[in-house]
Amino acid sequence: MEVKLNATADHVFGLLTDPKWLEARSLALGELSAKCSARKSGGVQVTMKRRVHRDMNAIIAKVLNPDSDIEIVEKWSGDGDRRQATYALTIVGKPVTVSADIELEATGKTCVYRITHRGHVKVPLIGGVIEKFVVGETEKGCIDELNYLANYLKKNK
C-alpha cells in the first residue's frame, strides 16, 4: 500500500518514531492499551506493545483470542530523502507473525509512505485462513493509522 502525505519526510519520520505520538495514535484508534519506546543507534528502533480487540469468526477464534497482546518492532535506517524500515509484528503466545518492508521517500515538501505486509502462520490445516485474516486486519489497521496521520498533518501544519 502507498500513500502520499502532505508534509516533509523528516516531519513524518519524526512522528513515526515519537513514542508519545504513537501511543496517543493507538489509543485514539481504539486500542485497549499502548506502550512505546524508541532507541537511536545508527538508525531508530521503535518497539510498541499494544493490546487490541478484533472481531473474528469461530474458526479463527480457535487459535487467536479476540483480545490479544501484540508486539511490533520497526527498525529504521536511511536519511532525510529516503528511509527504510523492517517491521515485525508478533501476536504474543501465538504462532503468528507479520513482517513488512516500509519506505518513506521525500518528494519535495511532501513524501510517500509505502508498506508491504506478509503473514507467517504455523498452524496446520487452517493456517492459510488465519494468515489471510491477520494480514487483512493488519492492513486495515495500517490504513486507519495512515488516515490518522494524514488528518493530524492537516490539523497541525
Disulfide bonds with the S-S distance in Angstrom:
none
